[in-house]
């Protein structure tokens, strides 16, 4: 069941932050980082190459990435050694892992974020698919299965899964057939709520 301030669509592919209560609220949550709520996909990935996109809508605060099941539930994703994210806070774009942040080009006008998880080759990459841009790659020595994660502070995001990786992404030859499936695959088939 989702937190009362997070709505998940019936198909499990869209999440929306209920904003009306925060606009009226005078609690510290309105002004602090605790006003974020997240969801994890309903699968864990332990092999293969997987690509999905997140339609960002008008959200100006979000964090999209992956986490181990052991990642702390009451901590921002990317603030620990068990999660990796691409995040936007107003006009700042950063990648974050283990409480270390690195600024990404602030001139981005992202409408969609492409995510490529190549578990077998130990990488997690983020892309601007509309402009054919690589944004960042994490090199990760995976030790456990990971789960796609999605956190929002405002508005909504929609997950598009089962997509082939765009042609502008280059792969080692042996990975191409895995990362560009010939049929749709539900890599990320729905969300479960967490906060």
C-alpha positions in Angstrom: 0.0 0.0 0.0 1.3 3.4 -0.9 1.9 6.2 1.5 -1.2 8.5 1.6 0.8 11.2 -0.2 1.9 9.0 -3.1 -0.5 7.7 -5.7 0.4 4.7 -7.8 -1.6 4.0 -11.0 -3.5 0.8 -11.4 -1.0 -0.5 -13.9 1.9 0.3 -11.5 3.7 2.4 -14.0 3.0 6.0 -12.8 3.5 7.6 -9.4 2.2 11.0 -8.4 2.9 13.1 -5.3 -0.1 14.4 -3.5 0.8 18.1 -3.1 -2.3 19.7 -1.7 -1.5 18.7 1.9 2.0 20.1 1.7 0.9 23.4 0.3 -1.4 23.9 3.3 0.9 22.4 5.9 3.1 24.3 8.2 5.0 21.3 9.4 8.8 20.9 9.0 8.1 18.2 6.4 7.0 21.0 4.0 10.5 22.5 4.0 12.7 19.5 4.6 13.9 16.5 2.6 11.4 14.3 4.4 8.7 15.4 2.0 9.9 12.8 -0.5 8.3 9.5 -1.2 9.6 6.6 -3.2 8.7 3.4 -4.8 10.7 0.4 -6.0 9.9 -1.8 -9.0 8.4 -5.2 -8.2 11.4 -7.1 -9.5 15.1 -7.7 -8.6 17.6 -7.9 -11.3 20.7 -10.2 -11.0 21.8 -10.6 -14.6 21.5 -9.2 -18.1 21.2 -5.8 -19.7 18.0 -3.8 -19.1 16.8 -0.4 -20.4 13.9 1.7 -19.3 12.9 5.3 -19.5 11.2 7.6 -17.0 8.9 10.3 -18.3 9.6 13.2 -15.9 6.7 15.4 -16.7 7.0 18.7 -14.9 8.7 17.3 -11.9 11.6 19.4 -10.7 12.6 17.2 -7.8 13.2 13.5 -8.3 15.8 10.7 -7.9 15.8 7.7 -10.3 18.2 4.8 -9.9 18.7 1.4 -8.4 19.2 -0.1 -4.9 20.0 -3.3 -3.2 17.1 -4.7 -1.1 19.2 -3.9 2.0 19.2 -0.2 1.3 17.8 1.8 4.2 14.1 2.5 3.7 14.1 5.9 5.6 17.0 7.4 3.8 17.3 9.2 0.5 18.5 6.8 -2.2 22.1 7.5 -3.2 22.9 8.6 0.4 24.3 5.1 1.2 26.5 2.4 -0.3 23.5 0.4 -1.3 22.0 2.7 -3.9 22.9 4.8 -7.0 20.8 7.6 -8.5 20.5 10.4 -11.0 18.7 13.3 -9.2 17.2 16.7 -9.9 16.7 19.3 -7.2 15.2 22.3 -8.9 17.8 23.3 -11.5 20.6 21.1 -10.2 21.3 17.7 -11.7 23.5 15.3 -9.8 24.5 11.7 -9.6 24.8 10.3 -6.1 26.1 7.2 -4.4 27.3 6.6 -0.8 26.5 10.3 0.1 28.9 11.6 -2.6 27.4 13.8 -5.3 28.7 14.9 -8.6 27.2 17.7 -10.6 25.9 16.9 -14.1 25.4 19.5 -16.8 22.9 22.0 -15.4 21.7 23.1 -18.9 19.6 19.9 -19.3 16.0 20.2 -20.4 15.1 16.6 -19.6 11.6 15.3 -20.4 12.7 11.7 -20.2 15.5 9.9 -18.5 17.0 6.8 -20.0 18.4 4.2 -17.6 20.6 1.3 -18.8 21.5 -1.3 -16.2 24.1 -3.7 -17.6 24.4 -6.0 -14.6 26.8 -8.5 -16.2 29.3 -5.7 -17.1 28.8 -3.9 -13.8 27.5 -0.6 -15.1 24.5 1.7 -14.6 24.2 4.5 -17.1 21.8 7.5 -17.5 20.9 9.1 -20.8 18.9 12.0 -22.3 17.2 9.9 -25.0 15.6 12.9 -26.8 19.0 14.6 -27.4 21.0 11.3 -27.7 23.2 12.3 -24.7 25.1 10.1 -22.3 24.8 11.8 -18.8 26.8 9.5 -16.5 27.9 5.9 -15.9 28.5 4.3 -12.5 30.9 1.4 -12.4 29.5 -1.0 -9.8 30.8 -4.3 -8.5 27.4 -5.8 -7.9 27.2 -8.3 -5.0 23.4 -8.6 -4.8 20.4 -8.3 -7.0 19.2 -4.7 -7.5 15.8 -3.1 -7.9 14.9 0.0 -9.9 13.9 2.9 -7.6 11.9 6.1 -8.1 11.6 9.0 -5.7 9.7 12.2 -6.2 9.2 15.4 -4.2 6.7 16.9 -6.5 4.5 16.2 -9.6 4.6 12.7 -11.2 6.8 10.3 -13.2 5.8 7.5 -15.6 8.0 4.4 -16.2 8.3 3.0 -19.7 9.7 -0.5 -19.7 10.4 -3.3 -22.2 12.1 -0.7 -24.4 15.0 -1.5 -26.7 18.1 0.6 -25.9 18.3 3.5 -28.4 20.6 3.2 -31.4 22.9 6.0 -30.2 24.0 3.9 -27.2 27.1 1.9 -28.1 27.7 -1.6 -26.7 30.3 -4.3 -26.9 29.2 -6.5 -29.8 28.3 -9.4 -27.5 25.9 -7.2 -25.5 24.0 -5.7 -28.4 21.5 -8.6 -28.8 20.8 -8.6 -25.1 20.4 -4.8 -24.7 18.3 -4.5 -27.8 15.6 -7.2 -27.5 13.6 -8.2 -30.5 10.4 -8.3 -28.4 9.0 -6.4 -25.5 10.1 -7.5 -22.1 8.6 -6.3 -18.9 11.9 -5.4 -17.2 10.2 -3.0 -14.9 6.6 -4.2 -14.6 5.3 -2.2 -11.7 6.0 -0.3 -8.5 5.5 -1.1 -4.9 5.4 1.8 -2.4 8.1 2.6 0.1 9.0 5.8 1.9 
